[in-house]
Amino acid sequence: MNNLISVITPAEKNEKYINTALESLKNQKYTNFEVLVLHSDIDALKRVVNDEYLDDDRYRFINTPADIYVGAARNIGIEEAKGDYVYFLDSDDYVSENILQLLHDNIGEFPIIRGRMKSTDFSTSFAIVLPGTNEIKMYSDKRHDLLRTESAINYLISKKFIDSMNLRFSEQFKTYSDLTFMIPLMEEVEVIPYSYEAIYFRRRGNDPINNPSLRQSSLKQLAPDLFGVYNQLRTDDLSEEGQKYLDDKLLNFYRKRLVTEFKADATIDYYFSGLVESINKIDPDRLSNKDFILKNDVKAIKSNKINNFRKLSNFNHFLRDIKNGITSRKGRKELLYKRVFNNLDIKDNLVLFESFQGKAYSDSPKYIYEYMLKNKSNYKFVWVMNESYKIPGNPETVKRFSLKYYYYLARAKYIVSNVRMPNKYIKREEQSYLQTWHGTPLKRLAGDMDDVHMPGTNAERYKKNFNHETDKWDYLIAPNQYSAEIFRRAFWFNNTMLPTGYPRNDILTNHNDKETINGLKRINQIPTNKKVILYAPTWRDDEYFKVGKYKFNLKLDLHRMKEQFGDEYIVLLRMHYLVASNIDLTGLEDFAYDVSKYSDVSELYLMSDILITDYSSVFFDYANLKRPILFFTYDIKKYQGQLRGFYIDMETELPGPLLMNNDDIMNAIENIDEVTEKYKERYNEFYERFCSWDDGRSSEKVVDAVFEK
Ligand code: C2G
């Protein structure tokens, strides 16, 4: 038997991925298929589709009306399908090359079969081939378990069967419309085979803020849709399994999604009537094994008294906070923070400073603080410092996540930080949050990243959390025009941008003199009779010990450098603050110094004569000094291609050479004057573009803009 399979692929808004989806079909072992690609501007879509598909008449490109939902597009596909079977593939996903073969071979007399789903977070595709065990599992009573993701994708379905029931998707709902197709279908089948090896790769969606997938739609979209679909499908005629599936879906949605939003009365008002209508249809027995909070909620919703429900909802939130609060020490502090400290008055003259999560007294917060110390005597200051450190002005210091930290976090009128605050930080209305950030971006930032390769997260979660943070920023410092543009987009930032240059670079303009430099060297016991090379690389997203603790593999040949340049130079090694590796400096005494723990990298810049770095933003700041910069970019291919991607062209726009190995490094140091001469013009252009806002008065400008007299 060689049946025709119609693959139905709506492609609206997923133009970026369509070629990957089509390629995964092109590679199919089972070749008797047609593909129906649906889009509301088919000519525009065809312009991005590779020619090989346009020239192959198995691929049919069908124009749909504008502004229809995916259900309606799939219905057009069903009408047009010529196949014996129908298969729904979304255009941002792709399938393993044996999928159609396996589904076709195993469907037998059944009207429907399903393959296995794998979620992927990456924008590029990868193949997976399983050993050929051809394992099949039969789903009968539990067939609704296959609808865990409420989806109609990855089923091979007999076209005759669809026609006999006249199955179609509801065209009214943007989300959850798959259920209007699948629930009636489930009523008519008793068994659904499931093939373990037929793998469908489903992209989780890596742009939840600017281009959310349907699943990532806002609650305002999802909730009314789910209520509508539920009300339509949840009839007494439905089988017990179908009713149970829908009831549980609704209760889980309520418990996991809606409840968390019910902190504000306005949100309750918005959803209440829809919720009442649907919850009233739920079988009361369904609640027997649920917790008492949920049972009480359901009772109050059913009674349709919004005031009672509001009171209950507030009380439940309080109970949940208590429940979370008593389980751990951190929980107890968070409880006090949220429920007690946040109800105390704001202290108008109190400023909380933090740099690199309390790891250092450094960066722009330091310079803003020192300016205020001199010029704003009416303020009180608190510094977040995890280790004791002597700070001028003797401010109060608190450890991050200590009880005092939470206390000041709630009461300070001003928050100044150079990195993200904890997710649980609740920005009070009266508070002013100044985010200084910590570098001109070279590597793609936040919303601009396609894929996220850091451990313990994925693009969806990372961007949502990041956006939750940037929403709280009132002020953001831009070091240059280039950064201002990137920050607005990548941070989704609409508040006040301060075009002031970096406070942390004031010192590079105001104190670039022999006296300061030798003073710093003496304090740090660095010889004043030798020149200084600073090696300050960045971190690698994919090299780590555990979350937040990154590895660094030192590739610079320090022994060779010592041998050749030991009489003339010393080297300062400066690892990124996220790097936890220790560097072995045995045999390199009096030549290489580990300054990774040194608080303020700006002072290290001042002390050094040459900078070696890679993809770290340090070079944008260092260029203020107009001293030579070398780029040790031994892993540029991987870094640029796979991990991050850059905003500027490293080959043509940098103020120094890209060096791939230690020979190149040795050479460049030996001939540093020639290197300087060669890159002179580029350096000047670079300086104009990235450093010209740093005029030594940045701290003053920031303080004037943010703080009252
Ligand atoms: N830094 C440092 N020592 C290093 C590397 C970095 O002290 N060896 C400090 C510098 O102040 C630098 C900042 O940390 O400007 C940010 O470091 P990056 O290497 O650029 O990396 P990242 O923390 O990922 O920030 O917009 C900037 C980007 O977000 C980069």
Residues whose N, C-alpha, C, O or C-beta is under 5 A from the ligand:
A	BS01	C2G	H438 G439 T440 P441 A536 P537 T538 R574 M575 H576 V601 Y615 S616 S617 V618
